[in-house]
Amino acid sequence: MAYKIIVCAKQVPDTNEIKTNPETGTLIRDGVPSILNNDDANALEEALKIKDAHPGTVITVVTMGPPQADVMLKECLAMGADDAILLSDRALGGSDTWATSNAISAGIRKAAEKMGGYDIIFAGRQAIDGDTAQVGPQIAEKLGVPQVSYVKKFELDGNKVTVERALEDGYEVIELQTPCLLTAIKELNTPRYMYIRGIYEAEKAEISVWNADDIGVDKEKEVGLRPSPTNVFKSFTPKPKGAGQKVAGDTEKEIAKNLLISLKDKNII
Ligand SMILES: Cc1cc2nc3c(=O)[nH]c(=O)nc-3n(C[C@H](O)[C@H](O)[C@H](O)COP(=O)(O)OP(=O)(O)OC[C@H]3O[C@@H](n4cnc5c(N)ncnc54)[C@H](O)[C@@H]3O)c2cc1C
């Protein structure tokens, strides 16, 4: 059986030091190199494994982002995805997770028309910049399909999907039917590298770019900064802590005694 798979992938800054615009609360991405979001590479890898096992399977990668996100989409094609769609429009800029999932679910509906439906949507659990882990589950809600997040193991048998969902102290085994949405974590697999012919073909590939009108979202009410219900009230970088102080002493007992003396001197105890 061949499957139709959609992968949601986000281009993220290759850094842990995200800066925000203090006036708008939006992320500043200028001048920061970008990569495919880590969990999304796991999402794509799982889709590629299905394609390896089920010839005829097609994978479409969907992203919402600025025009330069096409570089990340070409990487996905070079890894083995069949098609890539970039949702890009100034009207989409400044979207919070609610507005982002409005745009992506509308993009998936349109992609599904092109593909003749879909069986599985893979997303990452979390994007390393926004970090909310909300977008995948919101897309599932808006498309009205069942979802499982934090997927660390995946099996497919016809229309039956069996997954292990990671919990803090174990995992649960969940069965569901296609069509469904799953969010991947790094324990799911090891993403493959791009292959040489794939890189060459991806360079020549046409990436469909759809704007807000193409996907039929309301620019005043559904996407962008203004209709987004979440507002960043304040953002700041925590001040670095001062240097620590080492308590002297030759034995553990002496160190403990000196610590007590020091705390008493500072009127802490
Ligand atoms: C008030 C406000 C304003 C914002 N303004 C901006 C802005 O101007 N520019 C900006 O870039 N961000 C902006 N953001 C951040 C933006 O909302 C999030 O980056 C975006 O909604 C995705 O959320 P996340 O990063 O937490 O993704 P998560 O929910 O952590 O992502 C989970 C998964 O969803 C999928 N996914 C998430 N985003 C995308 C995407 N864009 N395309 C495809 N798949 C995706 C991926 O599979 C990802 O692994 C703003 C946020 C707020 C609250």
The ligand as a MOL file (V3000), in Angstrom:
LIG
                    3D

  0  0  0     0  0            999 V3000
M  V30 BEGIN CTAB
M  V30 COUNTS 53 58 0 0 0
M  V30 BEGIN ATOM
M  V30 1 C 2.9520 37.6000 19.5500 0
M  V30 2 C 3.8370 36.7040 18.7420 0
M  V30 3 C 4.4070 37.1960 17.5830 0
M  V30 4 C 5.2330 36.4000 16.8080 0
M  V30 5 N 5.7990 36.9140 15.6970 0
M  V30 6 C 6.5970 36.1390 14.9320 0
M  V30 7 C 7.1950 36.6500 13.7500 0
M  V30 8 O 7.0300 37.7980 13.4190 0
M  V30 9 N 7.9580 35.8430 13.0120 0
M  V30 10 C 8.1670 34.5630 13.3870 0
M  V30 11 O 8.8490 33.8350 12.6630 0
M  V30 12 N 7.6340 34.0520 14.4930 0
M  V30 13 C 6.8500 34.8220 15.2820 0
M  V30 14 N 6.3240 34.3270 16.4100 0
M  V30 15 C 6.6100 32.9820 16.7540 0
M  V30 16 C 5.6240 32.1380 16.0240 0
M  V30 17 O 4.3550 32.2370 16.5640 0
M  V30 18 C 6.0480 30.7580 16.1760 0
M  V30 19 O 7.3730 30.6000 15.7100 0
M  V30 20 C 5.1730 29.8610 15.3480 0
M  V30 21 O 3.8340 30.0760 15.6660 0
M  V30 22 C 5.4730 28.4430 15.6140 0
M  V30 23 O 5.4020 28.1890 16.9710 0
M  V30 24 P 6.6000 27.4560 17.6310 0
M  V30 25 O 7.8380 27.9920 17.0510 0
M  V30 26 O 6.4210 27.4970 19.1000 0
M  V30 27 O 6.3960 25.9860 17.0500 0
M  V30 28 P 6.0670 24.6740 17.8020 0
M  V30 29 O 4.6340 24.6340 18.1470 0
M  V30 30 O 7.0580 24.4350 18.9000 0
M  V30 31 O 6.3490 23.7110 16.5780 0
M  V30 32 C 5.8950 22.3660 16.5700 0
M  V30 33 C 5.9830 21.8470 15.1650 0
M  V30 34 O 5.0130 22.5150 14.3540 0
M  V30 35 C 5.5200 22.6640 13.0310 0
M  V30 36 N 5.6770 24.0800 12.7250 0
M  V30 37 C 5.7590 25.1190 13.5730 0
M  V30 38 N 5.9160 26.2710 12.8790 0
M  V30 39 C 5.9380 25.9320 11.5760 0
M  V30 40 C 6.0990 26.6500 10.3660 0
M  V30 41 N 6.2610 27.9640 10.3550 0
M  V30 42 N 6.0590 25.9710 9.1970 0
M  V30 43 C 5.8890 24.6270 9.1830 0
M  V30 44 N 5.7640 23.8760 10.2870 0
M  V30 45 C 5.7860 24.5280 11.4710 0
M  V30 46 C 6.8810 21.9700 13.0060 0
M  V30 47 O 6.7050 20.6470 12.6380 0
M  V30 48 C 7.3050 22.0810 14.4680 0
M  V30 49 O 8.2620 21.1100 14.8460 0
M  V30 50 C 5.4960 35.0850 17.2180 0
M  V30 51 C 4.9420 34.5970 18.3970 0
M  V30 52 C 4.1170 35.3880 19.1430 0
M  V30 53 C 3.5360 34.8230 20.4120 0
M  V30 END ATOM
M  V30 BEGIN BOND
M  V30 1 1 1 2
M  V30 2 1 2 3
M  V30 3 2 2 52
M  V30 4 2 3 4
M  V30 5 1 4 5
M  V30 6 1 4 50
M  V30 7 2 5 6
M  V30 8 1 6 7
M  V30 9 1 6 13
M  V30 10 2 7 8
M  V30 11 1 7 9
M  V30 12 1 9 10
M  V30 13 2 10 11
M  V30 14 1 10 12
M  V30 15 2 12 13
M  V30 16 1 13 14
M  V30 17 1 14 15
M  V30 18 1 14 50
M  V30 19 1 15 16
M  V30 20 1 16 17
M  V30 21 1 16 18
M  V30 22 1 18 19
M  V30 23 1 18 20
M  V30 24 1 20 21
M  V30 25 1 20 22
M  V30 26 1 22 23
M  V30 27 1 23 24
M  V30 28 2 24 25
M  V30 29 1 24 26
M  V30 30 1 24 27
M  V30 31 1 27 28
M  V30 32 2 28 29
M  V30 33 1 28 30
M  V30 34 1 28 31
M  V30 35 1 31 32
M  V30 36 1 32 33
M  V30 37 1 33 34
M  V30 38 1 33 48
M  V30 39 1 34 35
M  V30 40 1 35 36
M  V30 41 1 35 46
M  V30 42 1 36 37
M  V30 43 1 36 45
M  V30 44 2 37 38
M  V30 45 1 38 39
M  V30 46 1 39 40
M  V30 47 2 39 45
M  V30 48 1 40 41
M  V30 49 2 40 42
M  V30 50 1 42 43
M  V30 51 2 43 44
M  V30 52 1 44 45
M  V30 53 1 46 47
M  V30 54 1 46 48
M  V30 55 1 48 49
M  V30 56 2 50 51
M  V30 57 1 51 52
M  V30 58 1 52 53
M  V30 END BOND
M  V30 END CTAB
M  END
